[in-house]
Amino acid sequence: MFNSFELGGSSYAWLTPGGYIWANLCRTAHLHKRIAEDFGMRFEIAAYIWVHGHSNAGATEAEYLGYLEEQEAALAQLCTDLGQTTRPVFCTTGTAISKFSGTTRSEVPLAQLAFATAPSELSTRLFAGPESEYTIEISVDGTHPTAEGYQDHGDMIGIAVREALFGGYPTSFVTRMPSAV
């Protein structure tokens, strides 16, 4: 399992390939590969989970789709640089409508869904979500999930990635539905 954190609330401009956050992710991946090799193991990036979108809620569908395609191409290059022979899973999640976006309709979730449902040679694309008040509990700020909401969202992502990697569906999974408002 591999995880790289970004700066919360970052617009895509902070996350572009070539920027310092992407460079840190690449350095970390290469470091983990060396550690794995020291123990006689192989390191590959099985899944790349993209939980982003609120900060770019004003982007058009085409703009945000371009961001996702740029991320996918950079991920494919990183996997090549690591000597990886398998395609990673690229999981995107639908964002909730943000009160900070100044709009009641964001095109970002449309771009995320369009990306996930279009075939690709670079990754196995999938969509896990949406992260919205209809599927998980959202806190009083109207944007961020509650602790239980974050857990439920993580469960949705985990199930989707597990199925993409290994097939099947875990029978022990039980989700909490948000309480009616």
C-alpha positions in Angstrom: 0.0 0.0 0.0 1.3 3.4 -0.9 0.0 6.8 0.1 1.1 10.3 -0.6 -0.7 13.3 1.0 -1.3 16.7 -0.6 -2.2 20.0 0.9 -5.8 20.0 1.8 -8.0 22.5 -0.1 -5.4 22.7 -2.9 -6.5 23.8 -6.4 -5.2 21.7 -9.3 -2.5 24.3 -9.9 -0.7 23.0 -6.8 -1.0 19.4 -7.8 0.2 19.4 -11.4 2.9 17.0 -12.5 6.2 18.9 -12.3 5.2 20.7 -9.1 6.7 20.0 -5.8 3.8 17.9 -4.5 4.1 15.6 -7.5 7.9 15.5 -7.2 7.5 14.5 -3.6 5.1 11.6 -4.6 7.7 10.4 -7.2 10.6 10.6 -4.7 8.5 8.7 -2.2 7.6 6.0 -4.7 11.2 5.5 -5.7 12.2 5.3 -2.1 9.6 2.7 -1.4 10.7 0.7 -4.4 14.3 0.6 -3.0 13.0 -0.4 0.5 11.0 -3.2 -1.1 13.9 -4.4 -3.1 16.1 -4.5 0.0 13.7 -7.0 1.4 13.6 -9.0 -1.8 10.1 -7.7 -2.7 8.7 -6.0 -5.7 7.1 -2.5 -5.5 4.3 -1.4 -7.8 1.6 1.2 -7.6 -1.5 -0.8 -7.6 -4.0 2.0 -7.3 -3.9 5.8 -7.5 -6.9 7.4 -5.6 -7.8 10.9 -6.6 -9.9 12.5 -4.0 -10.1 16.1 -5.3 -12.5 18.6 -6.9 -14.0 21.0 -4.4 -11.2 23.5 -4.9 -11.8 23.5 -8.6 -15.6 23.5 -8.4 -15.8 26.3 -11.0 -13.9 24.4 -13.6 -15.7 23.3 -16.8 -16.1 19.6 -17.5 -13.5 19.9 -20.3 -11.0 21.7 -18.0 -11.3 19.2 -15.2 -11.2 16.2 -17.6 -7.9 17.6 -18.9 -6.6 17.7 -15.3 -7.5 14.0 -14.8 -5.9 13.0 -18.1 -2.7 14.9 -17.2 -2.6 13.1 -13.9 -3.1 9.7 -15.6 -0.3 10.4 -18.1 2.1 11.4 -15.3 1.1 8.3 -13.3 1.8 6.1 -16.3 5.2 7.7 -16.7 6.0 7.2 -13.0 5.0 3.5 -13.3 7.3 3.2 -16.3 10.1 4.9 -14.4 9.6 2.4 -11.6 9.8 -0.5 -14.0 6.2 -1.4 -13.4 4.7 -3.8 -16.0 1.0 -3.6 -14.8 -1.5 -0.9 -15.4 -2.5 0.8 -12.1 -6.1 1.5 -11.1 -6.9 5.2 -11.3 -9.8 5.8 -9.0 -11.6 9.1 -8.9 -14.4 10.1 -6.6 -17.3 12.4 -7.2 -17.2 15.6 -5.2 -20.1 17.0 -3.3 -21.4 20.4 -4.2 -19.3 22.9 -2.3 -20.7 26.0 -0.6 -17.3 27.6 -1.4 -17.7 27.2 -5.1 -20.2 30.0 -5.4 -22.4 27.8 -7.6 -25.1 25.2 -7.0 -23.9 23.0 -9.9 -20.3 22.0 -10.4 -19.2 20.2 -13.6 -16.3 18.5 -11.8 -18.3 15.3 -10.9 -19.4 15.1 -14.6 -15.7 15.2 -15.6 -14.8 12.6 -13.0 -17.6 10.3 -14.2 -16.7 10.9 -17.9 -13.1 10.1 -17.1 -13.9 6.9 -15.2 -16.2 5.5 -17.9 -13.9 6.2 -20.9 -11.5 3.4 -21.8 -7.8 4.0 -21.4 -4.5 2.2 -22.2 -2.8 3.9 -19.3 -4.8 2.8 -16.3 -7.9 0.9 -15.2 -10.2 3.8 -14.6 -13.0 3.7 -12.0 -15.3 6.0 -10.1 -16.1 5.5 -6.4 -18.6 7.8 -4.9 -20.0 10.3 -5.1 -18.9 12.0 -2.0 -22.2 13.7 -1.3 -24.8 14.3 1.3 -26.9 11.5 -0.4 -24.3 8.8 0.2 -22.3 9.8 3.2 -22.8 12.1 6.2 -21.6 15.6 5.5 -20.6 17.9 8.4 -22.3 21.2 9.3 -19.9 23.1 7.0 -21.8 21.6 4.1 -18.6 20.5 2.3 -16.5 18.0 4.4 -17.7 14.6 5.6 -18.2 13.7 9.2 -15.8 11.1 10.7 -18.3 8.4 9.8 -18.7 10.0 6.4 -15.0 9.8 5.7 -15.0 6.2 6.8 -17.9 5.3 4.6 -16.3 7.1 1.7 -13.1 5.2 2.3 -15.1 1.9 2.4 -16.7 2.8 -1.0 -13.2 3.5 -2.5 -11.7 0.4 -1.0 -14.5 -1.9 -2.3 -14.2 -0.4 -5.8 -10.4 -0.7 -5.9 -10.5 -4.2 -4.5 -13.0 -5.3 -7.1 -10.9 -3.7 -9.9 -7.7 -5.4 -8.7 -9.0 -8.8 -7.6 -12.7 -9.2 -8.6 -15.4 -10.3 -6.3 -17.2 -8.4 -3.5 -16.6 -8.8 0.2 -19.7 -10.1 1.9 -18.9 -8.7 5.3 -19.2 -5.1 4.3 -22.0 -3.2 5.8 -22.4 0.6 5.2 -24.0 3.2 7.5 -26.5 5.3 5.7 -26.7 9.0 6.7 -29.5 9.8 9.0 -32.5 11.6 7.3 -32.4 15.4 7.7 
